Amino acid sequence: MRIASVGVYELFVARIGAPAGERLPGWLQMCDLNGLKVRVVSMIVLIVAMDFVQALVVVSLTAFVRLGQGHDSP
């Protein structure tokens, strides 16, 4: 969310100036609204992918536990 906040601030309010002449990293600088949209959509895709992988892990662990209940190890 901070990336979107910084992008909106830079596009519509003012450029963010860091002390001692430092600048924001290139991937965080926004030149236009399309760049901001790309960053926000990329974050959403990343979050959805992480949720999918997490659900996949939960399902596979649940299946492993349920299918492994009938086998006793010596």
Backbone as a chain_set.jsonl record, in Angstrom:
{"seq": "MRIASVGVYELFVARIGAPAGERLPGWLQMCDLNGLKVRVVSMIVLIVAMDFVQALVVVSLTAFVRLGQGHDSP", "coords": {"N": [[0.817, -1.181, 0.0], [2.047, 1.162, 0.576], [3.578, 1.75, -1.652], [1.676, 2.493, -3.562], [0.643, 4.733, -2.238], [2.869, 6.461, -2.139], [3.231, 6.794, -4.875], [0.797, 8.053, -5.701], [1.004, 10.416, -4.211], [3.343, 11.522, -5.332], [2.502, 11.887, -7.97], [0.241, 13.617, -7.857], [0.536, 15.557, -5.827], [3.252, 16.513, -4.893], [6.737, 16.213, -5.764], [8.717, 13.858, -4.014], [11.25, 14.738, -1.976], [14.312, 13.682, -0.807], [16.536, 14.03, 2.02], [19.839, 15.442, 1.691], [20.169, 15.254, -1.045], [19.437, 12.724, -1.938], [17.594, 10.343, -3.847], [14.475, 8.767, -4.683], [14.286, 5.203, -5.202], [14.556, 3.854, -8.542], [12.47, 2.07, -9.244], [10.441, 2.947, -7.668], [9.767, 5.479, -8.406], [7.329, 7.439, -9.956], [6.141, 8.296, -13.097], [3.875, 8.759, -14.581], [0.282, 8.255, -14.626], [-0.268, 5.745, -15.686], [2.023, 4.243, -15.061], [1.715, 4.08, -12.296], [-0.653, 2.59, -12.185], [0.223, 0.167, -13.255], [2.013, -0.66, -11.258], [0.262, -0.985, -9.064], [-1.503, -2.975, -10.021], [0.345, -5.028, -10.351], [1.045, -5.488, -7.677], [-1.415, -6.448, -6.729], [-1.71, -8.81, -8.23], [0.484, -10.239, -7.236], [-0.3, -10.571, -4.535], [-2.637, -12.122, -4.842], [-1.519, -14.399, -6.009], [0.124, -15.278, -3.908], [-1.819, -15.871, -1.975], [-3.124, -17.978, -3.289], [-1.085, -19.931, -3.402], [-0.704, -20.331, -0.678], [-3.226, -21.401, 0.035], [-3.108, -23.717, -1.483], [-1.022, -25.098, -0.214], [-2.195, -25.533, 2.302], [-4.351, -27.198, 1.596], [-2.961, -29.403, 0.525], [-1.49, -30.272, 2.766], [-3.594, -30.947, 4.475], [-4.769, -33.049, 3.023], [-2.626, -34.846, 3.081], [-2.468, -35.421, 5.823], [-5.012, -36.557, 6.292], [-5.03, -38.76, 4.519], [-2.904, -40.187, 5.471], [-3.658, -41.201, 7.93], [-4.522, -43.846, 8.21], [-2.309, -45.468, 8.151], [-0.006, -46.978, 10.23], [3.085, -46.307, 11.664], [5.975, -48.289, 12.42]], "CA": [[0.0, 0.0, 0.0], [2.913, 2.338, 0.605], [4.003, 2.068, -3.011], [0.578, 3.247, -4.167], [0.562, 6.026, -1.569], [3.975, 7.292, -2.621], [2.952, 7.108, -6.275], [-0.27, 9.047, -5.783], [1.545, 11.67, -3.7], [4.28, 12.072, -6.315], [1.806, 12.303, -9.187], [-0.775, 14.653, -7.708], [0.838, 16.585, -4.826], [4.593, 17.058, -5.13], [7.831, 15.244, -5.77], [9.272, 13.586, -2.698], [12.68, 15.02, -1.951], [14.994, 13.124, 0.357], [17.634, 14.895, 2.449], [21.194, 15.249, 1.16], [20.14, 14.995, -2.476], [19.093, 11.343, -2.267], [16.364, 10.207, -4.613], [13.779, 7.491, -4.542], [14.749, 4.196, -6.163], [13.908, 3.949, -9.846], [11.227, 1.303, -9.308], [9.427, 3.619, -6.864], [9.436, 6.761, -9.023], [6.184, 7.37, -10.859], [6.164, 9.372, -14.099], [2.515, 9.021, -15.035], [-0.754, 7.435, -13.997], [-0.148, 4.365, -16.176], [3.054, 3.588, -14.249], [1.115, 3.77, -11.001], [-1.6, 1.487, -12.381], [0.995, -1.057, -13.434], [2.534, -1.051, -9.944], [-0.85, -1.449, -8.223], [-1.958, -4.261, -10.557], [1.389, -6.008, -10.029], [0.898, -5.844, -6.263], [-2.621, -7.262, -6.579], [-1.399, -10.132, -8.771], [1.37, -10.892, -6.274], [-1.081, -10.957, -3.357], [-3.508, -13.229, -5.238], [-0.673, -15.583, -6.189], [0.537, -15.756, -2.582], [-2.989, -16.499, -1.355], [-3.35, -19.257, -3.962], [-0.06, -20.877, -2.95], [-1.002, -20.646, 0.719], [-4.366, -22.322, 0.041], [-2.634, -24.985, -2.025], [-0.255, -25.757, 0.849], [-3.139, -25.988, 3.321], [-5.087, -28.341, 1.045], [-2.075, -30.559, 0.413], [-1.198, -30.771, 4.114], [-4.813, -31.594, 4.97], [-4.881, -34.332, 2.336], [-1.557, -35.697, 3.593], [-2.827, -35.887, 7.167], [-6.183, -37.433, 6.201], [-4.681, -40.006, 3.841], [-1.893, -40.875, 6.252], [-4.18, -41.663, 9.219], [-4.717, -45.285, 8.233], [-1.016, -46.168, 8.18], [0.745, -46.837, 11.472], [4.496, -46.601, 11.465], [6.474, -49.143, 13.515]], "C": [[0.869, 1.257, 0.0], [3.369, 2.736, -0.787], [2.925, 2.891, -3.707], [0.466, 4.631, -3.545], [1.65, 6.976, -2.046], [3.725, 7.709, -4.065], [1.887, 8.168, -6.438], [0.24, 10.403, -5.308], [2.465, 12.319, -4.731], [3.554, 12.573, -7.562], [0.939, 13.538, -8.989], [-0.434, 15.755, -6.714], [2.183, 17.227, -5.134], [5.59, 15.928, -5.184], [8.369, 15.085, -4.358], [10.767, 13.81, -2.778], [13.282, 14.466, -0.672], [16.127, 14.063, 0.756], [18.955, 14.506, 1.79], [21.184, 14.824, -0.306], [19.84, 13.56, -2.861], [17.765, 11.32, -3.004], [15.715, 8.869, -4.302], [14.369, 6.486, -5.524], [13.951, 4.292, -7.462], [12.582, 3.221, -9.919], [10.109, 1.96, -8.519], [9.025, 4.967, -7.452], [8.309, 6.569, -10.024], [6.227, 8.565, -11.8], [4.759, 9.742, -14.562], [1.548, 8.053, -14.354], [-0.681, 5.986, -14.457], [0.918, 3.593, -15.399], [2.527, 3.191, -12.886], [0.14, 2.606, -11.122], [-0.872, 0.158, -12.534], [1.517, -1.556, -12.103], [1.425, -1.628, -9.062], [-1.354, -2.808, -8.709], [-0.935, -5.348, -10.257], [1.303, -6.439, -8.568], [-0.311, -6.744, -6.044], [-2.377, -8.674, -7.088], [-0.503, -10.906, -7.814], [0.601, -11.377, -5.05], [-1.99, -12.142, -3.678], [-2.697, -14.514, -5.411], [-0.226, -16.146, -4.846], [-0.621, -16.425, -1.863], [-3.277, -17.866, -1.973], [-2.347, -20.304, -3.485], [-0.314, -21.277, -1.499], [-2.17, -21.624, 0.815], [-3.958, -23.691, -0.472], [-1.844, -25.775, -0.993], [-1.194, -26.304, 1.922], [-3.906, -27.219, 2.837], [-4.194, -29.572, 0.968], [-1.706, -31.128, 1.783], [-2.403, -31.478, 4.717], [-4.992, -32.96, 4.317], [-3.832, -35.311, 2.845], [-1.912, -36.261, 4.965], [-3.998, -36.865, 7.097], [-5.842, -38.772, 5.563], [-3.656, -40.824, 4.64], [-2.395, -41.417, 7.581], [-4.292, -43.174, 9.312], [-3.439, -46.082, 8.345], [-0.316, -45.892, 9.491], [2.197, -47.147, 11.189], [5.028, -47.381, 12.67], [7.308, -48.38, 14.503]], "O": [[0.463, 2.295, -0.521], [3.529, 3.921, -1.075], [3.233, 3.881, -4.371], [0.218, 5.606, -4.254], [1.389, 8.147, -2.323], [3.981, 8.855, -4.435], [2.053, 9.093, -7.234], [-0.052, 11.427, -5.925], [2.378, 13.522, -4.977], [3.953, 13.581, -8.145], [0.902, 14.414, -9.853], [-1.065, 16.811, -6.753], [2.236, 18.37, -5.59], [5.325, 14.822, -4.71], [8.465, 16.052, -3.603], [11.466, 13.154, -3.551], [12.804, 14.759, 0.424], [16.628, 14.814, -0.08], [19.142, 13.359, 1.384], [22.085, 14.118, -0.757], [19.981, 13.21, -4.033], [16.915, 12.187, -2.799], [16.334, 7.969, -3.734], [14.895, 6.875, -6.567], [12.811, 4.757, -7.47], [11.656, 3.692, -10.58], [8.946, 1.585, -8.671], [8.023, 5.541, -7.026], [8.337, 5.646, -10.838], [6.336, 9.709, -11.359], [4.49, 10.896, -14.895], [1.953, 7.159, -13.611], [-1.003, 5.083, -13.686], [0.733, 2.411, -15.109], [2.838, 2.116, -12.374], [0.108, 1.731, -10.257], [-1.311, -0.86, -11.999], [1.473, -2.757, -11.837], [1.625, -2.642, -8.392], [-1.606, -3.698, -7.897], [-1.311, -6.477, -9.942], [1.469, -7.618, -8.256], [-0.245, -7.695, -5.265], [-2.793, -9.64, -6.448], [-0.708, -12.101, -7.604], [0.834, -12.49, -4.579], [-2.103, -13.068, -2.875], [-3.138, -15.589, -5.007], [-0.2, -17.364, -4.665], [-0.427, -17.447, -1.204], [-3.633, -18.807, -1.263], [-2.725, -21.439, -3.197], [-0.153, -22.443, -1.14], [-2.113, -22.577, 1.593], [-4.41, -24.712, 0.045], [-1.983, -26.995, -0.908], [-1.004, -27.424, 2.398], [-4.086, -28.175, 3.592], [-4.629, -30.671, 1.312], [-1.619, -32.346, 1.939], [-2.254, -32.494, 5.395], [-5.332, -33.928, 4.997], [-4.129, -36.492, 3.021], [-1.683, -37.44, 5.235], [-3.981, -37.894, 7.771], [-6.316, -39.812, 6.02], [-3.575, -42.041, 4.475], [-1.621, -42.043, 8.306], [-4.167, -43.729, 10.403], [-3.492, -47.282, 8.613], [-0.054, -44.741, 9.84], [2.506, -48.147, 10.54], [4.59, -47.164, 13.8], [7.796, -48.957, 15.475]]}, "num_chains": 1, "name": "protein.A"}
